[in-house]
């Protein structure tokens, strides 16, 4: 066992003033959950048959896949029945590759349970553009690599231009026209989150397509330009295409009119570099929603880092389903759903997780490096409910009746100032 199991981590203060990430599950063991282990790959609690010849498979196996998903293939005996699909991977979906980058997506089509959120992973090389376009959904983005320049215009004509780098995010509200360009030295890669499960990047409103499907005389009448000006406009959609590196951010802002046309709202946010919302020996979390990023009215998120041996505590979200993206490390998650259903699944970098609203779950670091992932919600505010806090709050008679736990045992469960965080 890890030595960390002998200690209880200091809890993190979050907007609901309760626990968030757990250093290990030893604290819950004191409340009669002794069957849980602190490290998912220690399988002492699995069925006896999983340790003898019963589990042998003399036939075909995808050993590489099994190595990445040990708990998915042979789950803990506490699993029962089934729940809605809770796992998929960006590595299983095709890439749309263009000169200058690529994109691929995990939507309701491949993860049918996720009806509120879809995700897109995109890469732009230095100087290349994601062409001027807009969406029917809000676009929330987290920069995974490199640097980019983003522009967005408000309906009132005010413009925002900003540069982002790894760990930053942006929000483009639905219907707001925008563009993205990769910057040097090696462009950018980012995750896009949309508050529509059926959203597809292939269905965006592209400037090039609109121009191509508008009669030239109408374009001339609308813009006051000669018809010949549009003769060389691209016929196929541009989508992703190469360009030249832009000048300085200040020069771009000045060229379009400076402060006279500048949007007053801030559409980018420094998430990774902000002070942790909560931190402890078990990890840290940074929460961003409409409270600290006012323009993000329909997407809330948490950037979570869990140390080896730690866990994101047992909890649930009362209002919104959770869409996860795993950035680094290894994890396992068990999701419970009535009646009498539980499913355990493994996660690796580039995987997507899904948890229905109100479904209890946890996320445990099963590797020897930091686990880093995003929790996102189609909501204006991040809200969750802690099992530990609930058990500490109820009267002793209720604990005795429900779990056969006395109050002295219950008080060993980490509070806001000790234990599981």
N, C-alpha and C positions, 0 to 999 in steps of 0.2 A: 504494500500500500504506500501511497505517497505520504510523506511526512506532513504535508499540508492537511491531511485528513484529521490530524490530531488537534488542529486549531480551528477556531471559528473566526471568520473574516469580519472586519468592521463593515457595517452596512453603509449603503449609499443613500443619500437623501434625494428623492425625486419629487416631481410635482405633487404626487399623492402622499409624500412623506412615508415611504415604506421601503421594504427590501427590493432588490432588483437582480443582482447577480450573486450566485453562491460560489464560495471557494470549494466546497465539496458537499456531498449529501450526508455527511456525518451528523449534522445538526438534526436533520429529519429522522435519522435513526433513533435518536433519543425519544422520539414521539411514536415509537413502535413501528416505523417503516424500516425495520432492520434488514429486510430482504434486498433493499437497494444498495448497489455498490457505487463507490465514488468514481470509479473509472470504468467506462462502458465495456472495454475489451477484457476485463476480468470477468469470466463467465461462470463464476461459482454458483450463480442463481439459476442457471439454465437447467433444462430438464436432463435427467440422468442419461436418457437415450442420445442426447447430443454429444456425449462423451464416449460412447462405445460404438460398436460396429453398425448400429442402427442408422447413423448419420452418413455412412460411407456412400459414395457415388462412383461405381466402377465405369459408368458411361461418360458421356460428354459433359464438360464443364467449361465455362468461361472464367478461368481462374483470375484473370486480371480484374474482371468485373466483381467477382466475389470478394476479392481482397479489398476493394473499395467499399463494399456494402455488407460487412459481416453481420450486422444486426438486422439488416433488411431481409437477408436470406434465412438466418436462423435467429429469430427475435427472442427476447426474454419470454419466459412462460407466462408473464403477466399480460402479454398481448392476447387479444381474443377478438373474434369476428373480424370486422374490417371497417375502415372509415373511408371518406372520399379521398381521391388522389391527393397526396400531400408532397410529392416530389417530382421534379423533372430537371433536366440539365440543358444548358445552352450548348453543350457539346454534342447533343443529339439532333439539333435542328440545323437545316441548311443555311449557308451564308449566301447573301446576295452581294457579289463582289463587283465593284466598279473600279475604273481607273482613278485611284485616289483613296480607296478604302473599302470597307465592307460593313454589313449589318446582318444581324439575325435576331429572332424574337421568340419569346415564350409567352403565348397568349392562351385564351380560353380554348383554342382549337386543340392544343396538345396538353393543357392542364385544365380540363373542363370544369373543375370545381372552383377555379379562380374567376369569378364573374365580375369582380370589382376592380381588379388591377391586371394589367399586362406589362411585360417588360421587354425592352429592346437593348441589345448590346451593340455598340457601333464603334468603328475605328476610322479615323481620318488621318492621312499622312500630312506632313508639313505643307502648308499652303492650300490643301484641298478643302473643298466646301461640302457641307450638306446644304443643298440649294435653298433659296428663299421659299418658305412654305408656311402652312399653318395647319392646326388640327381641330377636331371636334372635341378632344379631351385635353385636359391640362397635361403639360409635359414637365415632369420633375426629373432632374438629372444629377448623377453623382460622377465626378471625374475619377476614373480608375488609374489613369496614366497620362503623363504629358501635360500639354497646355493647349488652350483654345481661346478664340475670340468669339463672343456671342453678341448678337444684336436682336432686339425685340422692339416693335412699335406698338404703342398703346392705341386704342381706337380714337383718341383725341389727337393723334399725330405726333405725340411726344416720343422720343427715341431713347433707348438705353443701349449703350455699348460697354462691354466689360470683358476683361480677361480672367480666365479661370485656370487652375492647375490642380494636380492630384489632391483629392480630399475636399475640393470645393463642390458646390452644387449650384444649380440654377432652377428657376421655375418660369415657364412660359404659359400663361393662362390660355384656355381654349379660345380660338379665334384670333389670337394675337400673332401677326406675321413675324417670323424670325429667321435667323440663319446661324450656322456654326461653321467656323473655319479652324483647321488645325494649325498650330504655331510650331516654330522651331524649338529644339532641333529635330524632333522626331514625331511631330503631330500629337495626337491624343487618342485615348480610348475612354468610353464612358458608358454608364448604364442609364437608360431612360425608363422612367416609370410613368404609366398613364392610368388615370382613374376610370378606365373602361376595360373590363376583362376581354371583350371581343375586339379591342383595338388592333389594327395592323398598320405597320409602317408603310405597307404597300398601298394604303388607302388615304394617304395624306393629300392635302390640297397643294399641288405644286405650281409655282409661278410659270414654269416652262410649259406645262400642259395646258394651263388656262390660255396663255398667249397662242399656243399652237391651234387651239380650238375656237379662237375668236376671229371673225372675218377681218382682213387687213384694214378695210375702210372704217370699220368700227374702232379698231385700235387707233387709227389716225384721228378720227373724230374725237375720241375720248382724251387722247394725250396732246393733240395739237401738233404732232409730228407728222412728217411725210410718210406715206405708205411705204416708200422704199427703205425707211429706217428699219422696218420689221422684216424685211425680205430675208435677212440672214439669221433670224431668230432660230434657236435649236428646234428641230421638229420632234425628235424623241425626247422624253423627259431627261433632264440632267441628273437629278437625284443626288449622286455623289460624283464629283468631278474635280480634276486638279486645277490649281490656280497658283498665283505668285504670293509669296509671303507679304503680308500687309506691313504698312509702316507702323509708327508708334501709335499707341492707344490715344494719346493726346492729339496727334495729327488727325486721326479718324474722327474724333469728336469735334475738332475745330472745323473740319471740312463740311460737316453736315449742318453747322450753325451754332455749335457750342452750347452755352447755357440756355440760349433762347428756345432751343428745341429739346433740351434734355429732360427726360422723365424724372420726376421727383421720387418715385418708388425705386427701391433697390431690388433687382431681380437675381442677384447672385448672393451666395452665402458661404463663409469660410467654416465649414463643418468640422473637418479633421483638426484644424488648428484652434478651435474654440476650447475653452476650459471644460473639462468633463462635467456633465450634469451630476454624475455620481462616480465615485472611484473607491477601490478597496484593493486588498491583496488578491482578490479573485478576479479583478478586471475593472473595466470602466465603461461608461455609456455616455454618449452625447445625443441629446434629444433636440430635434428641430421641428417646430410646427408653427402655427399662426401666431403663437405667443412671442416668439423671438424672430420670426421671419414672416411678417404680416402679409406679404403677397401670396404666400402658400396657403390658400384657403381650402384646398381640397385634397392635399397630400401631407401627411405627417410621417415622421421617420425617426429611427434611432440607429446610430452607428455604435455597435456593441463589440467590445473586445473582451474575450474570456481567456484567462491564463490557463496553462496546462493543469488538469485536475479540477478545474472550476466548472461552474454551471450557471446558466441563466435560470433563475429560480422557477419553481412550479407556480404557474399563474394563468390568467386568461384575460381576454379583451372583451368587455361587455358590449361594445357598440360596433366594432369593425373587424373584418377578417384581416389576417396578417399575411403579407407577401414578403418572403425573405430572399435575399441574394447573398450567397456565401463568397467572400472575397479571398480569404486565406484560412488554412488550417483544416481540421477534421472535426466532425461533430456527429452526435446522434440526437434524435428528438423522438419522444413518444407523445402522441396525441390521443386523448380520450374523447369519446363521443357516445352519447346514449343511443341505444340501450346496450350496455355491457360490451362496448367496442373499444379497442385500443390498438394502435399500430405504431411500431418503432421503425425508424428509417435513418440511414446514414447520409451524411452530407460531406461533400468535398468542394474545393474551390470551383466556381462557375456553376454550381447547382442552385436551383430555386426550390424554396419550401413554401408550403401553404398551410394555414391553420384557419378553420372556420371561426367566425366570431362566437365567443362564449365557450369554445373548446379548450379545456385545460391542457397544458403542455409545459415542457421544459426543453432547454437546449444545453447539452453537455459537451465540453471539450474532450475529445477522445484521442487527441494527438499530443505531441511533445513540443509543439510551438503554439503561439497565440492563435486563437480562433477569432476571426474578424468577419462580421456579417452585418447586413442592413435589415432592419425590420421596417416595412412601409405599410401605410394604411390609407385608404381612400377617405380621409377625414381631415378636419381642420385642427384636431387636437389629439395628442398622444394620451391614451388612457389604458391602464391595466389594473388588475386586481391580484393581490398576493395571497397565496394559501397561508404562508407563515403569519402574516398579519391577522388574517381571519381567525386562525387557531388561537392566537394570543388574546384576541379581543372577546371571545365568547365566554360565558360563565362556566365555572368548573363542572356544574351538573351536566351541562350540555356535552362537554368533552368526555365525561365519564360515560354518558349514555351512548354517544356515537362511536367513540374510538377506544373506550376503556383506558383513557389517559387522565391521570390526575393533574391538578393545577400545578404542582411542583414540577412535574415533567413538562407541562406546557410552557412554563416560564423559562425552560432551557432553550426553547425555540428562539432563534435570533430575532431581536426587536429592531427598531430603527437605529439603535446604537451599538448592536453587536450581532455577530453570527452571519447568517446567510444574507447576501446582498444582491 
